[in-house]
Every structure is written in structure tokens, then in C-alpha cells.
């Protein structure tokens, strides 16, 4: 019996260890594939998208976690793409441009953090939220961009794409080739990137340098189909610079997209390079994908019926005072004084009546 129990424990331990070292990958706007038996996951994907009706530019930045020393990332694009390093400063600019507005809203009765209560909790309420015969894989360009080895590929056969990746040291996960087939059928191309940390031997983790991808397109599309293969919930943040306020045509299997900002802006710095220095309408959208397997397509974005501006408002409650004294206290004191005066007058009248 002891031997059986020991064998069972060893089998369970082997199963757990196997799950830890088995190949895993996570998908954002594309597919992230670790080297060998390492693991990597995309915690957050944030992208700036510029669309002028003819050309689409995507600057994307990933926050990743895992133990992979190297990884490959594949993104399908509808046309021939150019790739360069993006400007990380633009994400700080966008955070500033889309910052919420803080307003004070007065209240009359004391709350738990006001005298005579002792709690120190503060509350703030947010306002409601209103990318025959030809070779199966062709390398059309290859550049070394900082820590990235970038290859731009054409592929007419997902299995050929698998062969190219494996020839370059990466194994295409089972099932990903099938998910790539719709892009192959539409004659899309691919951007394939090999990622490695600056310090050799350290794992890929934290915020990666942004990449800027540009391609011709007659519609604003953000590839998301490969995200359905992700093993963990996905989070997407989109900043869209266009001529009008934009919205996704559908939720594509995720939670309802939330608009966190909408309004015309005059970009500066790296953002100005995206718009040619011209004003643009900026729409910021957040979306969660709790069950990535339900994703059923790419995001196609369209102009809304009206360019209604929106900025999130966070209200800070403030007790109403008069001359530094809480208004409720003055009111209560006035009511008590009035009651006392009325009682005094009533007693005087009764006293005079009794004496008469």
C-alpha cells in the first residue's frame, strides 16, 4: 500500500512538473511563441492606431511575464508592411491627453470620514462611460531594430510558415496553423519578430519596446483572431487617431468595449509624426476578454454617427460648510434653537393664562 501511495504521489508530481515545463504561448495582436519549453504571457497590450482612410499605422507595446529568454511574435497584416521602432513617449502623452477630469461635488450630511464619525475611507464616483507558383513563404524584408530581429513574410501555406519558424528556432504551437489559414486565404502577409532581452540570459519580462507597423488598407482593422488561442484573460487598450470618433463594429466575443476618452486633440512629438502634425479625433477604448476562446474575428472599427466628445469625470465629495462650520451643524443648531424658543414662548403663554 505504501508503495502504491508513493507511486501515486510521484505520478501526480510528474504531472505537475510537466504542466510547468510544457510549451505555452499567449496571443495579443498576433501570437507570442516562447523558445523551447519556456513560458511567456501577455498581461497587457496597448496600441496607438492612426488611420487616414488609405494607410493604417499601429504602434504597439506589450507588458509580458514569463521565463522565456527568447520569443517569436507573429502578426498578420492585410498588406505589405514596413516596421520600425516606436516612440514610447507617445504613450505618456496619451495618458496625459486622456486623463480624467476631477470635480468637487458638495454633500450636506456628514459621511464616515467626517466628524463625528471616525472612518477615514474616501469615496469617488466616476461618471458613466457614455492591424501560384510563388514560394510558400517569401521574406520580403528583414531588419535589426534594437532588440528585435524583424522579418516581413508572405505565406500562402500555414504549414510553410511553421517550417520557416522552426528553421529559425521556434515551434509553431498546435492549432495556430489552423487559425492562420483564414489570413492565408485572404492573402494577408505577416510580420515575424524575434525578441530577446537587452541583458543576455535574462527572461523576457516587463514592458517591451514599442514597434511601429505601417501598411495600406481601405478599412480600419485591428487583427485579434489569434488571441482566441490565449490561455489567460486578455486586456486590450486602443488609442485611435482618425478623422472621426470611432467604435468597434462588434465586441468579437469579449466584454463590451468601454470608451474612456473621445475628443479632438492636437498631437505633439511622436503623436504628431503619426498625424503629420494635423489635429485628429482621438478615441480611447478599453476592452477585456475574460474567455479568449470566444473571440470570433478581428476588430473592424467604424466612425460613429456623431463626434460626441467624452472625458471621464471623477467626483470628489466635499462637506458643505459656512464659514468653516459644517452646514448641517448650523442647520441642526438653528432648528434646536427654534424649537427651544418655541417651547419658551409656549410656556410663557401658559404661565400668563394660568395667572389670569
Backbone torsions as a table, in degrees:
resi	resn	phi	psi	omega
1	UNK	NA	-42.7	179.2
2	UNK	-61.7	-39.8	179.1
3	UNK	-64.9	-39.0	179.0
4	UNK	-64.6	-42.8	179.3
5	UNK	-63.2	-43.1	179.6
6	UNK	-62.9	-42.3	179.1
7	UNK	-63.4	-39.6	179.0
8	UNK	-64.5	-43.4	179.1
9	UNK	-63.0	-41.3	178.5
10	UNK	-63.8	-39.6	178.9
11	UNK	-64.0	-41.9	178.2
12	UNK	-64.1	-41.2	179.3
13	UNK	-63.4	-42.0	179.4
14	UNK	-63.3	-38.0	178.4
15	UNK	-63.3	-43.9	-179.6
16	UNK	-64.5	-44.2	179.1
17	UNK	-63.7	-38.0	178.8
18	UNK	-62.5	-38.8	179.5
19	UNK	-68.2	-27.4	-179.5
20	UNK	-75.2	-33.0	-174.9
21	UNK	-103.0	-0.5	-179.3
22	UNK	-69.2	147.8	-178.8
23	UNK	-59.1	138.8	177.8
24	UNK	-142.2	155.7	178.6
25	UNK	-149.5	159.3	177.6
26	UNK	-130.7	149.5	-176.8
27	UNK	-116.1	134.4	169.2
28	UNK	-114.1	-123.4	172.5
29	UNK	-79.8	70.5	-173.9
30	UNK	134.0	-155.7	-178.3
31	UNK	-128.9	134.2	178.0
32	UNK	-107.2	121.4	-174.1
33	UNK	-121.9	118.6	179.2
34	UNK	-78.5	165.6	177.9
35	UNK	-83.1	133.4	174.6
36	UNK	60.6	-130.1	-176.7
37	UNK	-99.1	14.5	-179.8
38	UNK	-75.4	172.6	-179.7
39	UNK	-126.6	146.9	175.4
40	UNK	-150.8	144.7	179.9
41	UNK	-141.9	144.3	178.1
42	UNK	-94.3	113.2	179.5
43	UNK	-80.0	-38.4	-175.2
44	UNK	-149.9	135.7	178.2
45	UNK	-123.0	121.2	179.3
46	UNK	-124.5	130.4	-176.9
47	UNK	-134.7	143.7	171.2
48	UNK	-106.2	124.2	-177.8
49	UNK	-117.5	127.4	175.2
50	UNK	-116.2	127.6	-179.0
51	UNK	-136.0	126.9	-179.2
52	UNK	-114.3	13.6	-179.0
53	UNK	97.2	-16.2	-179.6
54	UNK	-129.5	-36.4	-175.2
55	UNK	-126.3	139.4	176.7
56	UNK	-116.4	133.7	175.3
57	UNK	-122.0	133.9	178.9
58	UNK	-126.3	122.7	171.7
59	UNK	-110.1	115.9	-173.3
60	UNK	-122.0	147.4	179.8
61	UNK	-137.1	133.8	-178.3
62	UNK	-112.8	142.3	165.7
63	UNK	-107.5	117.3	-173.2
64	UNK	-120.2	155.8	175.3
65	UNK	-136.6	145.1	177.8
66	UNK	156.8	-168.4	-179.2
67	UNK	-123.3	16.9	-177.5
68	UNK	-78.3	128.2	175.6
69	UNK	-76.5	-23.9	176.4
70	UNK	-145.1	157.1	177.7
71	UNK	-152.4	159.7	173.9
72	UNK	-116.3	142.7	178.9
73	UNK	-127.6	131.5	-177.9
74	UNK	-120.8	131.7	176.8
75	UNK	-130.8	124.0	174.9
76	UNK	-79.0	141.6	178.8
77	UNK	-134.5	146.8	-175.0
78	UNK	-74.8	-10.0	-179.7
79	UNK	-150.1	179.2	179.8
80	UNK	-60.7	125.6	-172.4
81	UNK	-110.2	150.3	166.3
82	UNK	-111.3	148.1	-175.2
83	UNK	-131.9	136.9	174.3
84	UNK	-150.9	167.8	176.9
85	UNK	-68.6	141.9	177.9
86	UNK	-90.6	170.1	-179.7
87	UNK	-98.6	110.4	-179.1
88	UNK	-65.5	-22.4	-178.8
89	UNK	-63.0	-28.9	-177.0
90	UNK	-64.2	-26.9	178.9
91	UNK	-70.2	-34.9	174.8
92	UNK	-68.5	-38.1	176.7
93	UNK	-62.1	-42.1	-178.9
94	UNK	-67.0	-37.7	176.3
95	UNK	-60.0	-39.0	179.5
96	UNK	-71.8	-43.6	-178.3
97	UNK	-64.0	-34.2	-174.9
98	UNK	-101.0	13.7	-178.8
99	UNK	-59.8	147.6	178.7
100	UNK	-71.4	160.2	176.1
101	UNK	-96.3	133.2	-179.7
102	UNK	-102.8	127.8	179.8
103	UNK	-129.2	153.8	177.5
104	UNK	-100.8	134.0	178.2
105	UNK	-126.0	119.5	-176.5
106	UNK	-75.4	149.9	174.2
107	UNK	-136.6	154.1	-170.8
108	UNK	-91.1	-55.3	-175.6
109	UNK	-82.0	145.4	-177.4
110	UNK	-65.1	148.3	176.6
111	UNK	-109.2	-175.6	-169.7
112	UNK	-65.3	-17.7	179.3
113	UNK	-99.6	2.8	179.0
114	UNK	-101.2	156.7	173.9
115	UNK	-64.9	134.8	15.2
116	UNK	-98.8	15.0	178.2
117	UNK	-85.2	162.5	-172.8
118	UNK	-115.7	-9.1	-177.4
119	UNK	-67.8	149.0	-179.7
120	UNK	-108.9	13.6	-179.3
121	UNK	-66.9	140.7	175.5
122	UNK	-113.8	145.6	177.8
123	UNK	-128.6	143.7	175.7
124	UNK	-135.9	141.3	-175.2
125	UNK	-116.4	124.3	177.5
126	UNK	-84.0	145.8	177.0
127	UNK	-68.6	155.9	180.0
128	UNK	-62.8	142.7	-179.3
129	UNK	-77.3	101.8	-168.6
130	UNK	-42.6	NA	NA
131	UNK	NA	NA	NA
132	UNK	NA	127.5	-175.9
133	UNK	102.9	-14.5	179.9
134	UNK	-79.6	156.0	178.1
135	UNK	-59.1	147.9	-179.8
136	UNK	-62.4	-39.2	174.2
137	UNK	-127.7	126.8	176.7
138	UNK	-120.6	132.5	176.0
139	UNK	-91.5	108.0	-176.0
140	UNK	-93.0	-5.5	176.8
141	UNK	-179.2	150.2	178.8
142	UNK	-149.2	129.7	-178.3
143	UNK	-137.5	151.3	171.5
144	UNK	-102.2	113.0	-177.3
145	UNK	-118.7	98.8	-178.8
146	UNK	58.5	-119.4	179.9
147	UNK	-86.9	3.8	-173.1
148	UNK	-109.5	133.2	169.2
149	UNK	-102.6	106.5	-169.7
150	UNK	-105.3	125.9	174.1
151	UNK	-118.9	133.7	175.1
152	UNK	-105.0	122.4	-169.3
153	UNK	-120.4	151.7	161.8
154	UNK	-111.7	146.5	-179.2
155	UNK	-146.8	128.5	176.2
156	UNK	-105.0	0.7	-176.7
157	UNK	-149.3	118.5	-179.6
158	UNK	-60.9	-30.2	177.4
159	UNK	-67.1	-34.2	176.8
160	UNK	-66.9	-37.0	175.4
161	UNK	-62.8	-39.5	176.0
162	UNK	-58.9	-45.4	-179.0
163	UNK	-62.3	-40.0	-178.9
164	UNK	-65.1	-43.6	-179.7
165	UNK	-63.1	-44.1	-178.0
166	UNK	-67.4	-32.3	176.4
167	UNK	-66.8	-22.8	179.8
168	UNK	-103.1	15.3	170.6
169	UNK	98.5	10.9	-177.6
170	UNK	-128.1	144.4	-179.2
171	UNK	-102.9	123.6	178.4
172	UNK	-74.4	120.9	-177.4
173	UNK	-62.0	150.3	176.2
174	UNK	-60.1	136.9	179.3
175	UNK	96.3	-26.9	-178.1
176	UNK	-70.5	-35.3	178.4
177	UNK	-59.7	-39.7	178.9
178	UNK	-66.4	-37.0	179.2
179	UNK	-71.3	-23.7	178.5
180	UNK	-79.2	-20.4	-173.6
181	UNK	-57.2	-42.7	178.2
182	UNK	-57.7	-34.9	177.9
183	UNK	-70.6	-38.5	176.9
184	UNK	-62.7	-42.5	180.0
185	UNK	-62.8	-32.4	179.0
186	UNK	-86.6	3.0	179.3
187	UNK	62.5	35.8	172.7
188	UNK	-74.2	164.4	175.6
189	UNK	-113.1	-178.1	-175.1
190	UNK	-135.0	147.9	165.9
191	UNK	-108.4	122.1	179.1
192	UNK	-115.9	128.0	-174.1
193	UNK	-127.1	132.5	171.1
194	UNK	-98.6	125.5	-177.7
195	UNK	-109.7	142.2	176.2
196	UNK	-149.1	141.8	179.9
197	UNK	-67.9	158.6	-179.5
198	UNK	-61.5	-41.9	-179.9
199	UNK	-91.9	117.0	-175.5
200	UNK	-61.3	136.1	178.4
201	UNK	92.7	-12.1	178.8
202	UNK	-92.5	150.0	-178.1
203	UNK	-74.8	157.6	174.2
204	UNK	-74.4	115.2	179.8
205	UNK	-156.0	155.0	179.8
206	UNK	88.6	-156.5	-176.8
207	UNK	-89.6	121.6	-180.0
208	UNK	-85.2	158.4	175.4
209	UNK	-60.4	141.5	179.6
210	UNK	-74.3	150.5	174.8
211	UNK	-116.5	142.8	178.7
212	UNK	-112.3	122.4	-178.2
213	UNK	-120.1	134.0	-177.0
214	UNK	-129.9	135.2	178.0
215	UNK	-155.4	157.8	178.1
216	UNK	-80.2	139.8	178.5
217	UNK	-160.9	143.0	177.2
218	UNK	-94.9	4.1	176.6
219	UNK	-145.2	152.7	-179.4
220	UNK	-86.8	109.7	-176.7
221	UNK	-128.9	140.0	177.0
222	UNK	-123.6	106.9	-173.9
223	UNK	-60.7	126.1	-179.8
224	UNK	-136.1	-5.9	-172.0
225	UNK	-58.2	-37.5	-177.0
226	UNK	-69.5	-17.1	179.7
227	UNK	-64.9	-17.7	-179.1
228	UNK	-64.6	-16.9	-179.8
229	UNK	-89.7	-2.0	-179.1
230	UNK	-63.6	147.7	-178.1
231	UNK	-91.8	-15.5	-177.1
232	UNK	-128.4	160.4	177.7
233	UNK	-55.0	143.7	-177.7
234	UNK	-111.5	148.6	179.0
235	UNK	-127.4	130.1	-176.0
236	UNK	-124.0	131.7	172.8
237	UNK	-122.0	123.4	-178.8
238	UNK	-120.0	129.3	168.9
239	UNK	-110.7	118.1	-174.5
240	UNK	-114.1	121.4	176.6
241	UNK	-105.9	112.1	-177.5
242	UNK	-146.3	-171.2	179.5
243	UNK	-79.9	-20.0	-176.6
244	UNK	-140.1	169.5	172.6
245	UNK	-65.1	136.3	-174.9
246	UNK	-117.1	158.5	177.3
247	UNK	-148.4	149.7	174.0
248	UNK	-67.3	142.8	178.3
249	UNK	-66.3	-28.2	177.0
250	UNK	-156.3	171.4	179.6
251	UNK	-81.6	-7.5	-179.4
252	UNK	45.5	34.9	175.3
253	UNK	95.3	0.1	178.1
254	UNK	-102.2	-173.1	174.4
255	UNK	-67.7	163.6	-179.5
256	UNK	-61.3	126.3	178.4
257	UNK	-60.2	140.5	-179.3
258	UNK	-113.0	126.9	175.7
259	UNK	-82.9	122.0	179.1
260	UNK	-105.7	-11.7	175.5
261	UNK	-163.3	145.7	172.2
262	UNK	-153.4	125.9	179.6
263	UNK	172.1	160.9	178.6
264	UNK	-79.4	135.4	-178.8
265	UNK	-131.0	158.2	172.8
266	UNK	-111.8	97.9	-173.7
267	UNK	-65.2	154.7	174.5
268	UNK	-130.7	164.6	175.7
269	UNK	58.8	-131.8	-178.1
270	UNK	-61.9	-32.6	177.6
271	UNK	-67.1	-36.8	178.8
272	UNK	-63.5	-32.2	177.8
273	UNK	-65.1	-31.5	178.5
274	UNK	-70.8	-37.0	-174.4
275	UNK	-100.1	1.6	-176.4
276	UNK	70.5	23.9	179.8
277	UNK	79.7	2.0	-177.7
278	UNK	-91.5	151.4	173.2
279	UNK	-60.6	152.8	179.5
280	UNK	-147.4	159.4	175.9
281	UNK	-90.2	122.5	-177.4
282	UNK	-102.6	126.3	174.1
283	UNK	-120.7	123.9	177.6
284	UNK	-106.1	127.6	-175.7
285	UNK	-129.4	133.3	172.5
286	UNK	-113.7	141.9	177.1
287	UNK	-148.2	139.9	177.1
288	UNK	-108.8	144.5	176.5
289	UNK	-123.3	83.5	-177.7
290	UNK	-62.3	-32.6	179.2
291	UNK	-125.4	87.0	-175.5
292	UNK	-56.0	-28.5	-179.0
293	UNK	-61.5	-15.2	179.8
294	UNK	-87.2	-6.1	178.8
295	UNK	-63.7	127.8	-172.9
296	UNK	-120.1	14.8	179.0
297	UNK	172.9	-172.7	176.8
298	UNK	-91.8	155.7	174.9
299	UNK	-75.1	123.0	168.4
300	UNK	-111.0	125.9	-175.2
301	UNK	-108.8	144.2	-176.4
302	UNK	-136.0	161.8	177.9
303	UNK	-72.9	142.0	176.8
304	UNK	-78.6	168.4	-177.9
305	UNK	-64.2	-30.9	-179.8
306	UNK	-141.8	149.0	179.2
307	UNK	-86.4	62.5	-177.8
308	UNK	-74.5	121.3	179.1
309	UNK	-74.2	153.8	178.2
310	UNK	-153.4	135.2	171.5
311	UNK	-136.2	132.9	179.4
312	UNK	-64.0	137.4	179.4
313	UNK	-115.7	129.3	175.3
314	UNK	-112.0	120.2	-177.6
315	UNK	-93.6	136.2	173.9
316	UNK	-111.0	120.9	-179.7
317	UNK	-75.2	139.0	179.0
318	UNK	-136.9	129.9	-178.8
319	UNK	-66.3	132.0	179.4
320	UNK	-73.2	127.3	180.0
321	UNK	-127.3	159.8	174.5
322	UNK	-128.8	111.4	-177.2
323	UNK	62.8	30.5	179.4
324	UNK	85.6	-4.3	179.7
325	UNK	-103.6	133.0	179.8
326	UNK	-54.5	133.7	-178.2
327	UNK	-61.9	-34.5	-179.8
328	UNK	-65.4	-35.6	-180.0
329	UNK	-68.1	-42.0	176.8
330	UNK	-62.8	-40.2	-179.3
331	UNK	-65.5	-45.1	178.7
332	UNK	-62.8	-41.8	179.0
333	UNK	-62.9	-40.5	179.6
334	UNK	-65.4	-41.8	179.1
335	UNK	-64.3	-43.9	178.7
336	UNK	-62.9	-41.1	178.2
337	UNK	-63.3	-42.3	179.6
338	UNK	-64.2	-41.0	178.4
339	UNK	-65.0	-42.3	179.1
340	UNK	-63.5	-41.2	179.2
341	UNK	-65.0	-41.8	179.6
342	UNK	-64.4	-40.1	178.7
343	UNK	-65.7	-39.3	178.9
344	UNK	-63.3	-45.1	-180.0
345	UNK	-63.8	-40.4	-179.6
346	UNK	-63.9	-40.9	177.9
347	UNK	-65.0	-38.5	178.1
348	UNK	-62.5	-42.7	-179.5
349	UNK	-65.1	-42.0	178.2
350	UNK	-63.9	-37.9	179.5
351	UNK	-64.3	-42.1	179.3
352	UNK	-67.2	-38.7	178.9
353	UNK	-64.1	-41.0	-178.5
354	UNK	-67.6	-38.2	-178.9
355	UNK	-71.5	-28.6	-180.0
356	UNK	-74.5	NA	NA
